[in-house]
Amino acid sequence: MARYYRYRLPPWAREWILICQRCILPIVIFQCIRTLFIPTTFDVLLLGILIGILIAFQLEWI
């Protein structure tokens, strides 16, 4: 099984990963506030997916 290293990617791909990593936290905060006021099934699922992506970025799985 090959290990994934973000630093072996081409520079343009690393740039996109860094941009996504910077943008995900404000999106999660907005979605959390939206879910608190108008909780629908879709909002809860979307919030769970976004939190999973945020955790993956923080642990550098992505």
Beta strands, then each sheet from edge to edge (+ up, - down):
end
